Structures are given as structure tokens and as C-alpha cells.
Amino acid sequence: MDQGLAALMGAAIGVVGTTGASALAGWAGRRQVQAQQAGEHARWRRQGQRETYASFLTAVERVREHSHQSEARELEETSRLSDELNERVEAVMRTLSMVIVEGPDEVVAVAEELRDTSCEVASGLMTILEARRSGADLSGPRRDLAEQQNWLDELITAYAKAVRSVLDQGPGS
């Protein structure tokens, strides 16, 4: 009887061991699939962030470029220049909303400053265009616009640095 009980217990341990091993292998497989899915999601999310941040920066850069190029254009183009500038500022506003959704707060704060400064640059350029049309002195508005453009350049650098910091963090950081 002792030999029979020992054989029965050995068989039971073998079944439990096999079942336990199967359960453990199944659990490990599920964890591996979950980890792979989480990694894929993190890569997808990071790509979305890159695209959002780049879209916003592109919109700001278009306002900046327009402000540097517009004053050299002919006075007759003032109305068209104004329309182009308004479109570019609207693009900054649209893309800012995407940056706000993506976050984080450090990037959003700089992006909001960029939006504000882009609007100031656009307003400064409009002041110059109107002064040109009326024949007013341009020295003050030009000086103000140059200061705003310099501040915009500094904020673009700060934004790029904040974005790089976020994107350099590993997934889940």
C-alpha cells in the first residue's frame, strides 16, 4: 500500500506540476503580449506627439518668416499680406490646441508663450503695414517688431528644447 500511495502521489505531483507549468507559461505569454502591445502603443503615441509638436512649430515659423519677408514687399500687396498673416496666425491657434492635448505642462507653457508672441509679431507687422500706407514714421514700429522677432526666436529655441526633453524620455517615464 505504501508503494501504491507513493506512486499515486508521484502521479498527482506530476499532473499538478505540469498544470502549474502550463499555467505559468500561459501567464508569461500573456504578459509578453501585453508588454509588446504597450510598447507599440507608446511608439504610436510618441509619433503623434512628434507630429503635433512639429505642426505647431511649423505654424509659428511661418508667422516668423512672413514677418521678416513682408516689409520688403510692395505697398500694393498690403491687403494680401494681411490675409496671409491672418491665416498663419490661425494655424498657430489650431495647432496649439493639439499641443495642449498632448502636453505636458512644460511644453504647453512655452507653446502658449509662442502663440502670444506670434500674435504680437503679427500685430507689429500690421502696424508697420498700416504706417507705410499712411506715410507715418516707421522707426518706432520697426524697432518694436525687431524686439518681438528676437523674443520669438528665443521662444522657438526654448520650445524645441522642451519638446526634445519630452521626446527623449523613454516610454512610461
Secondary structure as GFF3:
##gff-version 3
##sequence-region A 1 173
A	DSSP	alpha_helix	2	70	.	.	.	ID=ss1
A	DSSP	three_ten_helix	75	77	.	.	.	ID=ss2
A	DSSP	alpha_helix	78	102	.	.	.	ID=ss3
A	DSSP	alpha_helix	105	134	.	.	.	ID=ss4
A	DSSP	alpha_helix	139	168	.	.	.	ID=ss5
###
